[in-house]
Amino acid sequence: MRDAEREERFTGWARDATPRLLRIGRLLTGDDHAGEDLVQEVLARIYVRWNRVDQPDAYARRALANAVTSRWRRSDRRHEVPRDLAEDDVGADPSHPLTDVVDRLDLLAALRALPAGQRAVVVLRHLDGCTEEETADLLDVSIGTVKSQNARALSRLRRRPELVQGRDRRG
């Protein structure tokens, strides 16, 4: 493949895939900037290997999962869950224009509070729509591990009052 053609194909694919990859990266890391850095790292890795990548979407998801897992393993620190809501809880009023924002922040905080493995499983299974098999393959774990991590994560998320209250507000 000529360099110009290679460049054009990669650029077209990256343009289409970047919003989805950013969403996954941000959810996996729990932070907008870290998610963007992760996606940039993965796009650079894919660009170098572009001629050998047969399924770029699958390759990108796998690379994201591997990169975030490597970061978690290198990181000795646990992420604290920030809870900086205004004194008047706008989330209590479902008609308030910021209610959706508060609900989203509550979900992000809840995801950040999960252990890394559980967070990855929840993001891939429920927010990216991967099957148990795909999630196991992406994270390089068994399907049983995906099932148990998913069950534990969902149990922890159900115990978060701000998530339950958010659901109750909507009826």
C-alpha positions as a Markdown table, in Angstrom:
| # | Residue | x | y | z |
|---|---|---|---|---|
| 1 | Met | 0.0 | 0.0 | 0.0 |
| 2 | Arg | 1.3 | 3.4 | -0.9 |
| 3 | Asp | 2.1 | 5.8 | 1.9 |
| 4 | Ala | -0.6 | 8.4 | 0.8 |
| 5 | Glu | -3.2 | 5.7 | 0.6 |
| 6 | Arg | -2.2 | 4.2 | 3.9 |
| 7 | Glu | -2.4 | 7.7 | 5.5 |
| 8 | Glu | -5.8 | 8.4 | 3.9 |
| 9 | Arg | -7.3 | 5.1 | 5.1 |
| 10 | Phe | -6.0 | 5.5 | 8.6 |
| 11 | Thr | -7.1 | 9.1 | 8.9 |
| 12 | Gly | -10.6 | 8.2 | 7.7 |
| 13 | Trp | -10.9 | 5.3 | 10.1 |
| 14 | Ala | -9.5 | 7.4 | 13.0 |
| 15 | Arg | -11.9 | 10.2 | 12.3 |
| 16 | Asp | -14.8 | 7.9 | 12.6 |
| 17 | Ala | -13.5 | 5.8 | 15.5 |
| 18 | Thr | -12.2 | 8.5 | 17.8 |
| 19 | Pro | -15.5 | 9.6 | 19.4 |
| 20 | Arg | -16.3 | 6.0 | 20.4 |
| 21 | Leu | -12.7 | 5.4 | 21.5 |
| 22 | Leu | -12.8 | 8.6 | 23.6 |
| 23 | Arg | -16.0 | 7.5 | 25.3 |
| 24 | Ile | -14.5 | 4.1 | 26.2 |
| 25 | Gly | -11.2 | 5.7 | 27.3 |
| 26 | Arg | -12.8 | 8.2 | 29.5 |
| 27 | Leu | -15.1 | 5.6 | 31.1 |
| 28 | Leu | -12.2 | 3.2 | 31.6 |
| 29 | Thr | -10.0 | 5.8 | 33.2 |
| 30 | Gly | -12.7 | 7.8 | 35.0 |
| 31 | Asp | -11.0 | 11.0 | 33.8 |
| 32 | Asp | -11.5 | 13.1 | 30.6 |
| 33 | His | -7.8 | 14.0 | 30.2 |
| 34 | Ala | -6.5 | 10.5 | 31.0 |
| 35 | Gly | -9.0 | 9.0 | 28.6 |
| 36 | Glu | -7.8 | 11.3 | 25.9 |
| 37 | Asp | -4.2 | 10.5 | 26.6 |
| 38 | Leu | -5.0 | 6.8 | 26.5 |
| 39 | Val | -6.8 | 7.1 | 23.1 |
| 40 | Gln | -3.9 | 9.2 | 21.7 |
| 41 | Glu | -1.5 | 6.5 | 22.8 |
| 42 | Val | -3.6 | 3.8 | 21.2 |
| 43 | Leu | -4.1 | 5.7 | 17.9 |
| 44 | Ala | -0.3 | 6.2 | 17.6 |
| 45 | Arg | 0.2 | 2.5 | 18.2 |
| 46 | Ile | -2.3 | 1.6 | 15.6 |
| 47 | Tyr | -0.9 | 4.0 | 13.1 |
| 48 | Val | 2.5 | 2.4 | 13.3 |
| 49 | Arg | 1.0 | -1.1 | 12.7 |
| 50 | Trp | -1.8 | 0.1 | 10.3 |
| 51 | Asn | -0.6 | -2.2 | 7.4 |
| 52 | Arg | -0.9 | -5.3 | 9.6 |
| 53 | Val | -4.2 | -4.4 | 11.3 |
| 54 | Asp | -7.1 | -6.4 | 9.7 |
| 55 | Gln | -9.9 | -5.3 | 12.1 |
| 56 | Pro | -9.0 | -1.8 | 13.4 |
| 57 | Asp | -12.1 | -1.5 | 15.7 |
| 58 | Ala | -11.4 | -4.7 | 17.5 |
| 59 | Tyr | -7.7 | -4.0 | 17.6 |
| 60 | Ala | -8.4 | -0.5 | 19.1 |
| 61 | Arg | -10.7 | -1.8 | 21.8 |
| 62 | Arg | -8.1 | -4.5 | 22.7 |
| 63 | Ala | -5.3 | -1.9 | 22.7 |
| 64 | Leu | -7.4 | 0.4 | 25.0 |
| 65 | Ala | -8.1 | -2.4 | 27.4 |
| 66 | Asn | -4.5 | -3.5 | 27.5 |
| 67 | Ala | -3.2 | 0.1 | 27.9 |
| 68 | Val | -5.5 | 0.9 | 30.7 |
| 69 | Thr | -4.8 | -2.4 | 32.4 |
| 70 | Ser | -1.0 | -1.7 | 32.2 |
| 71 | Arg | -1.6 | 1.8 | 33.7 |
| 72 | Trp | -3.6 | 0.3 | 36.6 |
| 73 | Arg | -0.9 | -2.2 | 37.3 |
| 74 | Arg | 1.8 | 0.5 | 37.3 |
| 75 | Ser | -0.3 | 2.7 | 39.5 |
| 76 | Asp | 0.1 | 2.3 | 43.3 |
| 77 | Arg | -2.5 | 4.8 | 44.1 |
| 78 | Arg | -6.2 | 4.3 | 44.6 |
| 79 | His | -8.6 | 6.8 | 43.1 |
| 80 | Glu | -10.7 | 8.8 | 45.5 |
| 81 | Val | -14.2 | 9.5 | 44.6 |
| 82 | Pro | -14.8 | 13.2 | 44.4 |
| 83 | Arg | -18.1 | 14.4 | 45.5 |
| 84 | Asp | -18.4 | 18.2 | 44.8 |
| 85 | Leu | -22.1 | 18.8 | 44.4 |
| 86 | Ala | -23.5 | 22.2 | 45.1 |
| 87 | Glu | -25.3 | 22.8 | 48.5 |
| 88 | Asp | -28.7 | 22.6 | 46.8 |
| 89 | Asp | -28.9 | 19.2 | 45.3 |
| 90 | Val | -30.0 | 19.9 | 41.7 |
| 91 | Gly | -30.3 | 16.2 | 41.1 |
| 92 | Ala | -33.3 | 16.0 | 43.5 |
| 93 | Asp | -35.4 | 17.9 | 41.0 |
| 94 | Pro | -36.0 | 15.9 | 37.8 |
| 95 | Ser | -37.1 | 19.0 | 35.9 |
| 96 | His | -33.9 | 20.9 | 36.7 |
| 97 | Pro | -31.7 | 21.3 | 33.6 |
| 98 | Leu | -28.6 | 20.0 | 35.4 |
| 99 | Thr | -30.2 | 16.8 | 36.6 |
| 100 | Asp | -28.8 | 14.8 | 33.7 |
| 101 | Val | -25.4 | 16.2 | 34.4 |
| 102 | Val | -25.6 | 15.3 | 38.0 |
| 103 | Asp | -26.7 | 11.8 | 37.1 |
| 104 | Arg | -23.8 | 11.4 | 34.8 |
| 105 | Leu | -21.4 | 12.7 | 37.4 |
| 106 | Asp | -22.8 | 10.2 | 39.9 |
| 107 | Leu | -22.3 | 7.4 | 37.5 |
| 108 | Leu | -18.7 | 8.5 | 36.7 |
| 109 | Ala | -18.0 | 8.7 | 40.5 |
| 110 | Ala | -19.5 | 5.3 | 41.0 |
| 111 | Leu | -17.4 | 3.8 | 38.2 |
| 112 | Arg | -14.2 | 5.4 | 39.6 |
| 113 | Ala | -14.9 | 3.8 | 43.0 |
| 114 | Leu | -14.9 | 0.3 | 41.5 |
| 115 | Pro | -11.7 | -1.7 | 41.5 |
| 116 | Ala | -10.0 | -1.5 | 38.1 |
| 117 | Gly | -11.0 | -4.9 | 36.9 |
| 118 | Gln | -14.7 | -4.5 | 37.8 |
| 119 | Arg | -14.7 | -1.0 | 36.2 |
| 120 | Ala | -13.3 | -2.4 | 32.9 |
| 121 | Val | -15.9 | -5.2 | 32.8 |
| 122 | Val | -18.8 | -2.8 | 33.5 |
| 123 | Val | -17.6 | -0.3 | 30.9 |
| 124 | Leu | -17.0 | -2.9 | 28.2 |
| 125 | Arg | -20.1 | -5.0 | 28.9 |
| 126 | His | -22.7 | -2.4 | 29.7 |
| 127 | Leu | -21.5 | 0.9 | 28.2 |
| 128 | Asp | -19.7 | -0.4 | 25.1 |
| 129 | Gly | -22.1 | -3.4 | 24.5 |
| 130 | Cys | -19.5 | -6.2 | 24.4 |
| 131 | Thr | -20.5 | -9.7 | 25.0 |
| 132 | Glu | -19.1 | -11.7 | 27.9 |
| 133 | Glu | -16.8 | -13.5 | 25.4 |
| 134 | Glu | -15.6 | -10.3 | 23.8 |
| 135 | Thr | -15.0 | -8.7 | 27.2 |
| 136 | Ala | -13.0 | -11.8 | 28.3 |
| 137 | Asp | -10.9 | -11.7 | 25.2 |
| 138 | Leu | -10.3 | -7.9 | 25.4 |
| 139 | Leu | -9.2 | -8.2 | 29.1 |
| 140 | Asp | -7.4 | -11.5 | 28.6 |
| 141 | Val | -9.4 | -13.2 | 31.4 |
| 142 | Ser | -11.8 | -16.1 | 31.5 |
| 143 | Ile | -15.5 | -15.7 | 30.9 |
| 144 | Gly | -16.0 | -16.8 | 34.5 |
| 145 | Thr | -13.9 | -13.9 | 35.7 |
| 146 | Val | -16.0 | -11.5 | 33.6 |
| 147 | Lys | -19.2 | -12.9 | 35.1 |
| 148 | Ser | -18.0 | -12.7 | 38.7 |
| 149 | Gln | -16.4 | -9.2 | 38.2 |
| 150 | Asn | -19.6 | -8.1 | 36.6 |
| 151 | Ala | -21.8 | -9.5 | 39.4 |
| 152 | Arg | -19.7 | -7.9 | 42.1 |
| 153 | Ala | -19.6 | -4.5 | 40.3 |
| 154 | Leu | -23.3 | -4.4 | 39.7 |
| 155 | Ser | -23.9 | -5.4 | 43.3 |
| 156 | Arg | -21.6 | -2.5 | 44.5 |
| 157 | Leu | -23.3 | -0.1 | 42.1 |
| 158 | Arg | -26.8 | -1.0 | 43.3 |
| 159 | Arg | -25.7 | -0.1 | 46.9 |
| 160 | Arg | -24.8 | 3.5 | 45.8 |
| 161 | Pro | -27.7 | 5.7 | 47.0 |
| 162 | Glu | -27.1 | 8.4 | 44.5 |
| 163 | Leu | -27.6 | 6.0 | 41.6 |
| 164 | Val | -30.8 | 4.5 | 43.2 |
| 165 | Gln | -32.1 | 8.0 | 43.9 |
| 166 | Gly | -31.4 | 9.0 | 40.3 |
| 167 | Arg | -33.4 | 6.1 | 39.1 |
| 168 | Asp | -36.2 | 6.9 | 41.5 |
| 169 | Arg | -36.4 | 10.6 | 40.4 |
| 170 | Arg | -37.2 | 9.5 | 36.8 |
| 171 | Gly | -40.0 | 7.2 | 37.9 |
